[in-house]
Amino acid sequence: MKILYLIDSLSGGGAEKLMHDVLPCIRKKHECEILLLSYKNDKYSSDLKSNGIKVHTIPFKSHLLRILYIKK
């Protein structure tokens, strides 16, 4: 199974902390591939990568362009 998550940034906010804490557990428990798309790599990106989460940076903030990027 493959799971895609979108989040604006990986700075120190509540949603970012939740991603940091939950995604590695989901990946291990369900043995799935997780891809996280963000326009900015911050505080949690290196920890997520070291836990087997693929983190890709989108080079723009526009929500419409983000949807087009997902199709790629």
N, CA, C and O atoms as CSV, one atom per row, in Angstrom:
chain,resi,resn,atom,element,x,y,z
A,1,MET,N,N,0.845,-1.165,0.000
A,1,MET,CA,C,0.000,0.000,0.000
A,1,MET,C,C,0.898,1.237,0.000
A,1,MET,O,O,1.944,1.264,0.648
A,2,LYS,N,N,0.467,2.254,-0.738
A,2,LYS,CA,C,1.178,3.523,-0.787
A,2,LYS,C,C,0.262,4.608,-0.243
A,2,LYS,O,O,-0.922,4.660,-0.576
A,3,ILE,N,N,0.827,5.485,0.608
A,3,ILE,CA,C,0.060,6.561,1.227
A,3,ILE,C,C,0.769,7.882,0.930
A,3,ILE,O,O,1.988,7.990,1.065
A,4,LEU,N,N,-0.013,8.881,0.525
A,4,LEU,CA,C,0.512,10.212,0.231
A,4,LEU,C,C,-0.050,11.201,1.238
A,4,LEU,O,O,-1.258,11.239,1.471
A,5,TYR,N,N,0.824,11.999,1.834
A,5,TYR,CA,C,0.420,13.072,2.749
A,5,TYR,C,C,0.905,14.392,2.185
A,5,TYR,O,O,1.995,14.475,1.618
A,6,LEU,N,N,0.094,15.421,2.343
A,6,LEU,CA,C,0.455,16.782,1.946
A,6,LEU,C,C,0.438,17.663,3.180
A,6,LEU,O,O,-0.491,17.598,3.986
A,7,ILE,N,N,1.468,18.489,3.326
A,7,ILE,CA,C,1.507,19.444,4.429
A,7,ILE,C,C,2.333,20.645,3.967
A,7,ILE,O,O,3.297,20.495,3.216
A,8,ASP,N,N,1.952,21.818,4.415
A,8,ASP,CA,C,2.625,23.034,3.956
A,8,ASP,C,C,4.108,23.069,4.323
A,8,ASP,O,O,4.947,23.388,3.481
A,9,SER,N,N,4.427,22.751,5.552
A,9,SER,CA,C,5.830,22.776,5.971
A,9,SER,C,C,6.027,21.735,7.065
A,9,SER,O,O,5.075,21.113,7.536
A,10,LEU,N,N,7.257,21.565,7.448
A,10,LEU,CA,C,7.583,20.639,8.535
A,10,LEU,C,C,8.224,21.386,9.691
A,10,LEU,O,O,9.142,20.885,10.340
A,11,SER,N,N,7.724,22.599,9.939
A,11,SER,CA,C,8.227,23.382,11.068
A,11,SER,C,C,7.656,22.818,12.365
A,11,SER,O,O,7.118,21.711,12.351
A,12,GLY,N,N,7.747,23.502,13.435
A,12,GLY,CA,C,7.406,22.957,14.744
A,12,GLY,C,C,5.966,23.040,15.190
A,12,GLY,O,O,5.713,22.988,16.394
A,13,GLY,N,N,4.997,23.169,14.284
A,13,GLY,CA,C,3.594,23.277,14.678
A,13,GLY,C,C,2.975,21.944,15.078
A,13,GLY,O,O,3.632,20.904,15.044
A,14,GLY,N,N,1.703,21.991,15.456
A,14,GLY,CA,C,1.003,20.811,15.943
A,14,GLY,C,C,0.807,19.727,14.893
A,14,GLY,O,O,1.044,18.551,15.171
A,15,ALA,N,N,0.376,20.103,13.683
A,15,ALA,CA,C,0.170,19.122,12.617
A,15,ALA,C,C,1.500,18.498,12.206
A,15,ALA,O,O,1.568,17.304,11.915
A,16,GLU,N,N,2.539,19.295,12.182
A,16,GLU,CA,C,3.862,18.797,11.814
A,16,GLU,C,C,4.375,17.800,12.855
A,16,GLU,O,O,4.947,16.766,12.507
A,17,LYS,N,N,4.167,18.117,14.121
A,17,LYS,CA,C,4.572,17.210,15.200
A,17,LYS,C,C,3.787,15.901,15.113
A,17,LYS,O,O,4.337,14.824,15.343
A,18,LEU,N,N,2.510,16.000,14.784
A,18,LEU,CA,C,1.690,14.805,14.627
A,18,LEU,C,C,2.234,13.928,13.499
A,18,LEU,O,O,2.345,12.713,13.663
A,19,MET,N,N,2.573,14.526,12.365
A,19,MET,CA,C,3.177,13.769,11.259
A,19,MET,C,C,4.472,13.101,11.716
A,19,MET,O,O,4.713,11.928,11.429
A,20,HIS,N,N,5.288,13.849,12.419
A,20,HIS,CA,C,6.568,13.337,12.912
A,20,HIS,C,C,6.375,12.120,13.806
A,20,HIS,O,O,7.137,11.157,13.724
A,21,ASP,N,N,5.356,12.162,14.657
A,21,ASP,CA,C,5.143,11.082,15.621
A,21,ASP,C,C,4.397,9.890,15.033
A,21,ASP,O,O,4.684,8.746,15.384
A,22,VAL,N,N,3.441,10.148,14.143
A,22,VAL,CA,C,2.539,9.090,13.690
A,22,VAL,C,C,3.028,8.353,12.442
A,22,VAL,O,O,2.885,7.133,12.353
A,23,LEU,N,N,3.599,9.070,11.486
A,23,LEU,CA,C,3.957,8.435,10.219
A,23,LEU,C,C,4.916,7.259,10.349
A,23,LEU,O,O,4.697,6.240,9.693
A,24,PRO,N,N,5.975,7.346,11.167
A,24,PRO,CA,C,6.832,6.166,11.319
A,24,PRO,C,C,6.083,4.965,11.905
A,24,PRO,O,O,6.356,3.827,11.524
A,25,CYS,N,N,5.160,5.200,12.809
A,25,CYS,CA,C,4.376,4.108,13.394
A,25,CYS,C,C,3.469,3.467,12.355
A,25,CYS,O,O,3.348,2.243,12.298
A,26,ILE,N,N,2.827,4.299,11.529
A,26,ILE,CA,C,1.969,3.772,10.466
A,26,ILE,C,C,2.792,2.937,9.496
A,26,ILE,O,O,2.380,1.843,9.110
A,27,ARG,N,N,3.955,3.451,9.102
A,27,ARG,CA,C,4.805,2.745,8.145
A,27,ARG,C,C,5.219,1.387,8.678
A,27,ARG,O,O,5.181,0.400,7.943
A,28,LYS,N,N,5.610,1.316,9.931
A,28,LYS,CA,C,6.063,0.053,10.516
A,28,LYS,C,C,4.914,-0.923,10.737
A,28,LYS,O,O,5.042,-2.110,10.438
A,29,LYS,N,N,3.802,-0.435,11.254
A,29,LYS,CA,C,2.684,-1.315,11.582
A,29,LYS,C,C,2.030,-1.907,10.337
A,29,LYS,O,O,1.677,-3.086,10.320
A,30,HIS,N,N,1.870,-1.103,9.311
A,30,HIS,CA,C,1.159,-1.556,8.111
A,30,HIS,C,C,2.087,-1.916,6.961
A,30,HIS,O,O,1.621,-2.300,5.888
A,31,GLU,N,N,3.398,-1.797,7.171
A,31,GLU,CA,C,4.392,-2.115,6.155
A,31,GLU,C,C,4.039,-1.478,4.812
A,31,GLU,O,O,3.966,-2.156,3.787
A,32,CYS,N,N,3.824,-0.171,4.838
A,32,CYS,CA,C,3.432,0.550,3.633
A,32,CYS,C,C,4.497,1.579,3.276
A,32,CYS,O,O,5.384,1.885,4.073
A,33,GLU,N,N,4.391,2.097,2.073
A,33,GLU,CA,C,5.289,3.145,1.596
A,33,GLU,C,C,4.583,4.487,1.788
A,33,GLU,O,O,3.453,4.668,1.334
A,34,ILE,N,N,5.247,5.421,2.457
A,34,ILE,CA,C,4.661,6.728,2.735
A,34,ILE,C,C,5.485,7.806,2.041
A,34,ILE,O,O,6.711,7.848,2.143
A,35,LEU,N,N,4.774,8.669,1.337
A,35,LEU,CA,C,5.390,9.817,0.686
A,35,LEU,C,C,4.758,11.071,1.267
A,35,LEU,O,O,3.534,11.188,1.314
A,36,LEU,N,N,5.579,11.999,1.704
A,36,LEU,CA,C,5.107,13.257,2.263
A,36,LEU,C,C,5.560,14.390,1.350
A,36,LEU,O,O,6.754,14.534,1.085
A,37,LEU,N,N,4.621,15.189,0.870
A,37,LEU,CA,C,4.935,16.342,0.035
A,37,LEU,C,C,4.787,17.604,0.852
A,37,LEU,O,O,3.793,17.787,1.556
A,38,SER,N,N,5.781,18.480,0.758
A,38,SER,CA,C,5.785,19.728,1.501
A,38,SER,C,C,6.523,20.772,0.677
A,38,SER,O,O,7.432,20.432,-0.080
A,39,TYR,N,N,6.146,22.031,0.812
A,39,TYR,CA,C,6.895,23.052,0.076
A,39,TYR,C,C,8.099,23.551,0.858
A,39,TYR,O,O,8.887,24.345,0.345
A,40,LYS,N,N,8.246,23.095,2.084
A,40,LYS,CA,C,9.356,23.580,2.905
A,40,LYS,C,C,9.808,22.469,3.854
A,40,LYS,O,O,9.005,21.954,4.631
A,41,ASN,N,N,11.078,22.103,3.795
A,41,ASN,CA,C,11.638,21.121,4.725
A,41,ASN,C,C,12.214,21.868,5.912
A,41,ASN,O,O,13.070,22.738,5.752
A,42,ASP,N,N,11.751,21.534,7.089
A,42,ASP,CA,C,12.182,22.234,8.283
A,42,ASP,C,C,12.625,21.240,9.354
A,42,ASP,O,O,13.373,20.299,9.088
A,43,LYS,N,N,12.161,21.469,10.520
A,43,LYS,CA,C,12.554,20.793,11.743
A,43,LYS,C,C,12.452,19.264,11.693
A,43,LYS,O,O,13.343,18.575,12.190
A,44,TYR,N,N,11.385,18.727,11.103
A,44,TYR,CA,C,11.129,17.290,11.198
A,44,TYR,C,C,11.538,16.477,9.975
A,44,TYR,O,O,11.469,15.249,10.024
A,45,SER,N,N,11.953,17.096,8.898
A,45,SER,CA,C,12.207,16.355,7.666
A,45,SER,C,C,13.318,15.320,7.805
A,45,SER,O,O,13.172,14.202,7.311
A,46,SER,N,N,14.404,15.657,8.452
A,46,SER,CA,C,15.508,14.692,8.572
A,46,SER,C,C,15.128,13.498,9.448
A,46,SER,O,O,15.522,12.370,9.153
A,47,ASP,N,N,14.370,13.730,10.517
A,47,ASP,CA,C,13.908,12.625,11.361
A,47,ASP,C,C,12.975,11.701,10.597
A,47,ASP,O,O,13.077,10.479,10.709
A,48,LEU,N,N,12.066,12.282,9.821
A,48,LEU,CA,C,11.146,11.463,9.037
A,48,LEU,C,C,11.900,10.631,8.009
A,48,LEU,O,O,11.610,9.448,7.830
A,49,LYS,N,N,12.864,11.246,7.334
A,49,LYS,CA,C,13.660,10.513,6.345
A,49,LYS,C,C,14.431,9.369,6.993
A,49,LYS,O,O,14.532,8.286,6.417
A,50,SER,N,N,14.971,9.598,8.176
A,50,SER,CA,C,15.720,8.536,8.855
A,50,SER,C,C,14.817,7.400,9.331
A,50,SER,O,O,15.295,6.305,9.628
A,51,ASN,N,N,13.510,7.662,9.403
A,51,ASN,CA,C,12.548,6.628,9.772
A,51,ASN,C,C,11.877,5.996,8.555
A,51,ASN,O,O,10.857,5.321,8.692
A,52,GLY,N,N,12.434,6.205,7.382
A,52,GLY,CA,C,11.949,5.535,6.185
A,52,GLY,C,C,10.805,6.220,5.471
A,52,GLY,O,O,10.167,5.615,4.610
A,53,ILE,N,N,10.528,7.483,5.812
A,53,ILE,CA,C,9.470,8.239,5.150
A,53,ILE,C,C,10.111,9.029,4.014
A,53,ILE,O,O,11.103,9.727,4.223
A,54,LYS,N,N,9.546,8.920,2.815
A,54,LYS,CA,C,10.045,9.705,1.694
A,54,LYS,C,C,9.463,11.113,1.797
A,54,LYS,O,O,8.245,11.292,1.817
A,55,VAL,N,N,10.344,12.104,1.863
A,55,VAL,CA,C,9.924,13.509,1.966
A,55,VAL,C,C,10.403,14.231,0.713
A,55,VAL,O,O,11.600,14.270,0.426
A,56,HIS,N,N,9.457,14.800,-0.028
A,56,HIS,CA,C,9.793,15.564,-1.230
A,56,HIS,C,C,9.329,16.997,-1.058
A,56,HIS,O,O,8.253,17.258,-0.521
A,57,THR,N,N,10.154,17.917,-1.518
A,57,THR,CA,C,9.822,19.331,-1.449
A,57,THR,C,C,9.225,19.776,-2.773
A,57,THR,O,O,9.796,19.533,-3.837
A,58,ILE,N,N,8.076,20.426,-2.701
A,58,ILE,CA,C,7.424,21.001,-3.870
A,58,ILE,C,C,7.934,22.430,-3.994
A,58,ILE,O,O,7.950,23.154,-2.999
A,59,PRO,N,N,8.346,22.854,-5.162
A,59,PRO,CA,C,8.972,24.174,-5.289
A,59,PRO,C,C,8.023,25.372,-5.335
A,59,PRO,O,O,8.424,26.451,-5.771
A,60,PHE,N,N,6.782,25.205,-4.897
A,60,PHE,CA,C,5.846,26.326,-4.930
A,60,PHE,C,C,4.767,26.123,-3.872
A,60,PHE,O,O,4.558,25.009,-3.390
A,61,LYS,N,N,4.079,27.216,-3.515
A,61,LYS,CA,C,3.088,27.179,-2.451
A,61,LYS,C,C,1.650,27.072,-2.966
A,61,LYS,O,O,0.770,26.654,-2.214
A,62,SER,N,N,1.393,27.428,-4.191
A,62,SER,CA,C,0.026,27.479,-4.698
A,62,SER,C,C,-0.665,26.121,-4.599
A,62,SER,O,O,-0.104,25.104,-5.008
A,63,HIS,N,N,-1.883,26.107,-4.055
A,63,HIS,CA,C,-2.616,24.857,-3.894
A,63,HIS,C,C,-2.954,24.229,-5.244
A,63,HIS,O,O,-2.909,23.006,-5.375
A,64,LEU,N,N,-3.287,25.029,-6.240
A,64,LEU,CA,C,-3.588,24.502,-7.562
A,64,LEU,C,C,-2.358,23.840,-8.162
A,64,LEU,O,O,-2.440,22.739,-8.707
A,65,LEU,N,N,-1.225,24.510,-8.063
A,65,LEU,CA,C,-0.001,23.933,-8.602
A,65,LEU,C,C,0.396,22.673,-7.851
A,65,LEU,O,O,0.976,21.763,-8.443
A,66,ARG,N,N,0.099,22.603,-6.573
A,66,ARG,CA,C,0.409,21.410,-5.794
A,66,ARG,C,C,-0.375,20.211,-6.333
A,66,ARG,O,O,0.161,19.107,-6.428
A,67,ILE,N,N,-1.631,20.429,-6.679
A,67,ILE,CA,C,-2.445,19.350,-7.244
A,67,ILE,C,C,-1.859,18.889,-8.581
A,67,ILE,O,O,-1.805,17.691,-8.857
A,68,LEU,N,N,-1.428,19.824,-9.393
A,68,LEU,CA,C,-0.804,19.465,-10.661
A,68,LEU,C,C,0.495,18.695,-10.441
A,68,LEU,O,O,0.809,17.783,-11.206
A,69,TYR,N,N,1.250,19.052,-9.408
A,69,TYR,CA,C,2.501,18.355,-9.099
A,69,TYR,C,C,2.239,16.909,-8.693
A,69,TYR,O,O,3.019,16.021,-9.037
A,70,ILE,N,N,1.154,16.663,-7.970
A,70,ILE,CA,C,0.818,15.310,-7.538
A,70,ILE,C,C,0.605,14.417,-8.750
A,70,ILE,O,O,0.998,13.251,-8.739
A,71,LYS,N,N,-0.012,14.953,-9.790
A,71,LYS,CA,C,-0.238,14.151,-10.996
A,71,LYS,C,C,1.065,13.681,-11.626
A,71,LYS,O,O,1.101,12.622,-12.254
A,72,LYS,N,N,2.124,14.444,-11.471
A,72,LYS,CA,C,3.433,14.030,-11.977
A,72,LYS,C,C,3.861,12.768,-11.281
A,72,LYS,O,O,4.940,12.245,-11.559
